[in-house]
Amino acid sequence: MKKYLLSLFSIFLPLLTFAQEATEKGLDQQIDEGFGWATGWFVNFIFYQIPFTEDIKVFWVLFPLIIGALYFTVYFKFINFRGFLTSINIVRGKYDDIDQHSAADTDLAMDGDIADTIRDESQEGEVSHFQALTAALSATVGLGNIAGVAIAVSIGGAGATFWMIIAGLLGMASKFVECTLGVKYRDIGEDGTVYGGPMYYLTKGLKAKGLAGLGKVLAVLFAIFVIGGSFGGGNMFQVNQAFQLVENITGGEQSFLHGKGWLFGLVMSVLVGIVIIGGIKKIAKVTDKIVPFMVVIYVAASLFVIFANIGMVGDAFAQIFNGAFSPEGIAGGAIGVLIQGFRRAAFSNEAGIGSSSIAHSAVKTKYAASEGMVALLEPFIDTVVVCTMTALVLIITGSLTGTGPANDAEAILMTSGAFESAISWFPYVLTVAVVLFAFSTMISWSYYGFQGWAYLFGRSKRAEYTYKIVFCLFVIVGAAASLGSVIGFSDAMIFAMMVPNMIGLVLLAPRVKEELTKYMNAIKARKS
């Protein structure tokens, strides 16, 4: 094993050299341009904009996401609203005892067919409902909540916030469907390791419907996309933006870190490596502490700014509702939030993308729908709560420019300045938060990428260590180099995950309805 690791390190050592020399010689720009030339067709296809008017152009990938979310909301009779309290109770552990019911108890409570199905359900898993939720949230609550929202409301005005909330509420239904399927069709290894996500429900679920060939093709496509997305949007982009903010807060060009992105990346790489080597259990133990802390600190600071300017809150909401139905607001909401916010930093809540189902599939439960119910809380926390808080702070403090930041680095600074207007020292806290956001996103996306890697290349230790070492090396490259085209390509791959995933979700929706009925019957039986 030691020889194998050394050989891998020697293979990827040039990457480390490139990362350090890139900032000095500018060679990364040449690589960036070459990569952009080779992959531009794919990026242009995924982010192609359909022109509706001369001023309003909408990305085509919005339509499957929005139409799919609307379909699932209606098909499951507004589960995103009527199941909200049940979801909270599941996370609280109120229904944990249902998993402990014996087959005899189930037979008394339910009809024979349902009891037989439950008896066959796997009760294995690796993490609790709460840990699965935080592991998935750690990949979604990130820079998109800070930078993406700033871009969205700058382009679309305050009204973009309204469409952001609508997108979050509808996305809850999509998240419910994909995470229920993630648990239902997961694989459990001999050592208890869970392998789940779209690769498995596309393969096994569609095979059961007589569509084995289609399922295999869609699963392979998804696996390729999730690996590419994990290296770029879930890794290099995160560490790159975190370094820019750290460098800025420590003095910019006068900072002791100026030109030393590789050093920052090396430290982050070691920290990421320590966590991801332990698998989903170790990741969950970290995220169930970091995520609540991050969200509480960020929301508390937002509330402080809001209450410090309480007299302006009414006007802010008036701007949100009045601007929501203006052409600028509608275009800004759709493009700014669902594209800028989703594309930047893992697309905000990832509903319909399929990535979160990979984390949720590792939960300890025998009811697939129970985890789907937990998962629908994600878009609410990520978009309806955290993103809306950011938007309110930007609106209240008058930080909107009307043209939008040129990039995420400027967007982060714009949000930082908004908080600084009310809390002079908060940019330092925000910097720590951004680093934690980036770190938690990277460790969760490493798990997503590894699951795709294991599906394509097998579940051996050699395959596992290969992926994780390469992932850590890309952390260093991401911090040191300005690989704009690489990030754009990786972002496109994340959005491309939606295509095979959404096809599978629509075809397998009846299976999800069966799982939901089964679980709700079990809850009713418990209460009686």
N, C-alpha and C positions, 0 to 999 in steps of 0.2 A: 504493500500500500504506500509505503514511504517513497519507494522508487517511482511509483505511478504519480504521486503528487508532485515530486520534484520534476518529472518529465513534463507534466502539465504546466508547471510554473515556468520552465524554460521555454515552452512553446509560446506562452502569453507574455513573457518578459518584454518583448518589443512593444506591447501595448502600453506598458508602464513608461518605457522610454519615450514613446510617442506622446503620451499624456503630458510629460514634463516638458518636452521640447516644443510641443505644439504652441504653447503660449509664448515661447521665445522666438520661434522661427516662422510662425504663421502657416505651417504646412497643413494644419487642420483645415484651413480655408480651402486649399486645393482638394483635399480629400472630400470635404463637404460638397464642393461644387461637382466633383465627379460622381459622388453618391447620388446627389440630387438629379443629375442628368440620367442616371441609370434607373432611378426609382420614381421619377417625377410622374410618369404615366399612371402609376398605381395611386399615388397621393391625389393627383388631379381627378381620377375616377371616383375615389371614395368621397372627396370633398367637392364634387361637381355641384354647382349652384344652378338651379332652375330659375330662369328669369321670368318673374310674373309681371313686373313693370320695369321701367328704366331704372328705378331706384331700389326696388325690392327684389332681391334674389334669395331663394331659400335652398339650402342644401338638401339633396334628395334623400339622404339618410335620415332626415327628420321624420319623413312620412311613415316608414315602417315602425319607428319608435313610438310616435304619437298615435297612429292608427291602432297599433298593437296594444298599447296601454289602454286606449278607449275600449277596444274589443274585450280585453280581459276584465276591465272594470264592470262592463255590462254582463258579460258571460257568467261571472262569479257573483253577480247581484251585489255589487259595490262592497266587496270584501275589504277593500282598503279603508272603508269607513265603519261598517258594522262589525268588523273583526278587530278594531283598534284596541278596545279594552281587554279583549281576550288575549291579544298579543302581549300586552303589558303584564297580565297575570301569568302567562307562560314564562316570561323572563324572570318574574319574581319567584317562580318555582311553585306556584299555587297548584299546578296540575302535574307535578312530577310523580305523584303517587299513581297516576294512571298507568305509567310505564311499568309499575310494579305489580299490576293486577295479574293474577294467574289466568291461565286459559279457562279454568272453571268459572272464575268470576266473570270473564268476558262472555262465556256461553250463557250465563244467567242474564246478562245485561243486554245482549245483542243477538240477532238471528244467527243461524249456523254459518251461512256463507261468509258474513263479515268476521265471525269469530275465527274461521279457518284461515282467512286472509291475515288476520292479526297474528295468529300463531306462527305464521311463516315470516313475519317481519323481523328483520335483524335488529337486535337490541344493542349491537355493538356500536362503538364510536370512540372518539378520542377527547372531545371537549364538551363542556356544558352549553346550554342554550345561550347563556350570557357571554361566554367566551367566544362562541361562534359569531355572535352579533358584533362583539368588539373587534374580532379579527377582521371581519368584513368591513366594518366601519373604519378601521385604521387605513384601509386602502382607498376609501371614498372621501373621508373627512381629511382634507389636505389643502394644497395650495389653490385648488379650484375654488374653495370657499373664500379665499382671501383675494387672490389675483383675478380669477375668472369672473367673480361678481363685480369687481371694480371695472373690468372691461365691459361687461354686459350693461351695467347701468349708465356707464359713460356713453356707450353707443346708442342704447335704446331709451335712455332717460329713466326716470323713476318708475314709469309704467312697466318696464322690463321685470320689475320685482313681482308684479302680479302674475305674469306668465311663468316666472320661475316657480312660484308657489303651486300653480296649476300643474306644471310639469312634475313637481315632486309628488303631489297627491295622486296623479294618474300613474306615475311610476311605481307606486306602492303595489299596484295590482300585478304589474310585470314581474316585480321582484318576488312576490308571493309564488307565482307560477314556476319560475325557474329554480327557486330554492327548494320547493316541494319536490320537483323532479330530480334535483341533485341528490336528495336523500333517498328517494325511492329506487333509483337505478345505480346507486354507488356500488363499488367493489370493496370488499374487506380482505386484506392480505392475510397470509397465515400468521404473521406476527401482530395482527390487529391494526396495522396501518390502513387508513381509509384512502381510497382513490375515487374521486367523484368529480362532478361538473358536467358541462355540456358534452364533452367527449363521450361520456358513458351513457347519458340519457338519449343522446342522438343515436348512438350505436344500438343499445339494447331496446330502447323504447320504440324506435322506428322499425327495428327488426320484428318486434312483436306485432306490428301493424302490417307486416308483409313488405316493408320498404327497407330491407337490409342494405341494399346497394346505395341508396340515397343516404341512409344514416351513416354509413362508413365514410362516404365522401365528405359529408358535412362535418363529421367529427374530426377528420384529418385536417380539413381547412381550419376549423376552430383551433385545433392544437397548434398549428403553425402560427396563426395570428396571435395567440395568447403568449407564445414564447417570444415573438418579436416585440409585442407590447410590453412584456415584462422587462426586457433589456432597455427599452427606450423610455416610453412614457411612465413606466412604473419604477424606473431606476435612474438613468442618466439625466432625464429632465428634472427629477426631484432633487438630486444632489447638486445639480448645476444651479438651480434657483436658490437653494438654501445657501450655497457658497456665496452667491452674489449679494444676498442680504447680509450675511455675516461680514463679508468684506466691506460693505458700505457702512455698517454700524461701527466697525472698528477703524474707520478713517478713510475708506475709499482707496484712492491711489497712494495715500500715505500709510495705509494699513500694513502691518507686519505680514499679513497674508497675501498682499497684492502680488499677483504672478505666481502664487504657490497653491493653486487650486488642487494640484496633485497631492499636496500634503493634507489638506482638508479631506480630500477623497480617500486617502489612505486610512485616516482615522475612522471615517464613516464605514469604510470597507471592513475594517477589523471588527467594529461593533456589530455591523450587519451579519458578518460571518459567524460571530459567536452565537447569535440568536438563531439563524436559519439552519445551522448544522443540526440543531435539536428537533427540527420538524415542527409540525403544527402545534404540538403540545407546548413546546417552548415559545413559539410565536404567540400562542393564545395567552400564556402566562404573562408575557410582556404587554400585549395589547390591552388585556383587561385591566391593566393599571394605567397605562399611558393614555388611552383613549378617553376614559371618563375625566381624567385630569385635564387633558387638552381642551375638551369641550366645555368643562366647567369654567376654566380660566378665561377662555375666549368669550363665552356667553356672559360671564360676570362683567368683563371689561366692556362688552357691548351694552349691557344693561346700565352700567355706570354712566357711559356717554349719553345714553338715551334719557336717563332720569336727570342727568345734569342739564339737559336741554328739553325738559319735559314740556315746556310751552310750545315747542316746535313739532311735537309728535303728531298732533292732529293735522297740521299742514302737510307733514310728510306722507301720511296715509292718504290725504286728499290728492297729493301729487301722484301717488301710486295708482289710485283708482281712476283718476282723470286721464292720466297718461297711458293707461293700459289699453285703451281702445283707440288711441290716435295711431295713424299710420307709422309714426316713428316708434311708438311704444310697442306695437305688434311686431314690427320688423326687428326692433332691437331685442325684444323678448325672445323671439324664436331664434334669431341668429346669434345674438349676444350671449344668451343664457344656454340654450340647448346645444350650441356649437362651441362658442368661445369658452363657456364654463365647463362643458363636458370634455371638449378636446384638450383643454389645459388641465393638467393634473388629474388624469383619469376620469374626466367627464363628470365631475360632481358626484352623482349618485349611482351611475352605472346601470340603472334599471333597463333591462332588455339586452344588455351587453353579454351577460352570462357569467362574468367573472366571480361575482359574489357567491354563486351557487357552489363554487369549488370549496370555499371556506366553510359554508354552512353544511356541506355534505359530511363533514367530520363530526357532527354533533352526536351525542349519546341519546338516542331515542328510537322507538319502534314505530312511531307515527310520523310519516314523511310530512304531512300537512302541518304538524306542530311547528316544524322549523320554518316552513313557508310563512306561517303566521308571524313568527319572530322576525323574519327577514323584511316583512313589509314595513317595519318600523324604521328601517335604514333611510329610505328617501325622506321620511318625515323629519328625522333628526338632522340629516345632512343638508337637505335643501330647504324644507319649510322652516326649520329653526335656525340653523347656523348661517346659511346663506342669506336668509332674510335679515338676520341681525346685522350682518356686514352691510347689506344694502341700506338699512335704516341709518347706520352710523355715517355712511357716505352721504346720504341725502340730508340728514340733520346738520352735519358739519359744513355743508356747502362745498364738498370736495369734488363734485362732478365737473368735468371740463367741457363736456359736450362733443369732444372729438374722440375720446378714448385713449388710453395709454398705448404707446407703440408696441410694447411687449409686456410680458409678465413681470419682468424686473421692475419696470416703471409702475406697473399696477400694484405690486406689493408695496412699493414706496408710497404710492398714493393712499393706500389703505392705512399704512403706518402713520402718514401725516394726518389723516383724519382722526385717528385715535390720539395722536400727540396733541392735537388742539384741545383735548379735554383732559388727557393724562400725559403730562410732559415726559414721564419716564417710560411710558408704555412701549415705545419702539424697541427697547431692550427686551422686554417680556415677549413682544411679538416675534423678535428674532429667535428666541429660545423656542417659542411655539412652532415657528416655521421649520426649524431643525427637527423638532419632534414629529411634526406632521410628515416631513420628508422621510424621516427614519422609519416611522410606522408604516407609511405607504410602501416603502421599499421592501420591508420584511414580509408584508402580506403579498405583494406582487411576486416576490421570489417564490412563494408557495404556489401561486397561480401558474407561473411559468414552469415550475418543476413538474406540476401535474400534467401539463401538456407535453413536456419533455419525456416523462415516464410513459405516457400513452404511446408516443412515437418510437422511443428507443428502448423501452423495457424498464423494469423496476429493480435492476441490479444496483448494488452500491457504487459500482464504477460509473454508471450513468448518472446517479444522484450526485456524486462528488464532482463529476465533470461539469454538470450544470451549475452547481453552487459556486465552484471556483470561478468559472467564467462570469457568473453574475457579479461576484465581488470585484473582479478585475474591471468590469464595466462601471462600477461605482467610481473608481479612480479616474477612468477615462472621462466619465460624465462631468466630474468636477473640474477637470483641467482644460477640456477642449470645448470649442464653440461649434458643435456639430448640429447646426440648425436643420439641415436636410435629414439627418439621421433621426432627430426627434420628430420631425414632421412625418417621416415614413412610419415611425413607431406609433405615433398617434393615429395615423390612418389604419394601422393594423388593429389597434384597439377598437376603433369604430367598425372595422370590417368584421370583428367578432360578432357583431349584431346580426349580420346577414344569415349565417347558418343557424345561429341560436334562435332567432325569431321564427324561422321556418319550423324548427323543431317544437317551439313553444305552442304555436297554433295547432300543429298536428296532434300534439300530446295533451292538449287542454282537457279532453274528456277524462284522461287518467288522473289528472289533478283534481277534478271534481269528485271522482270516486274517493280519493284520499281525504279530501275535505269532509265529505259526508261521513266517512268512517271515524274520523277524529272528533267531529262534533257530536256524533252519536255516543262516543265514549265519554265525552264531557257530560252529556245529558244523563247517561247511566250513572256516572259518579255522583251527580247531584241528587238523584232519586233515591 
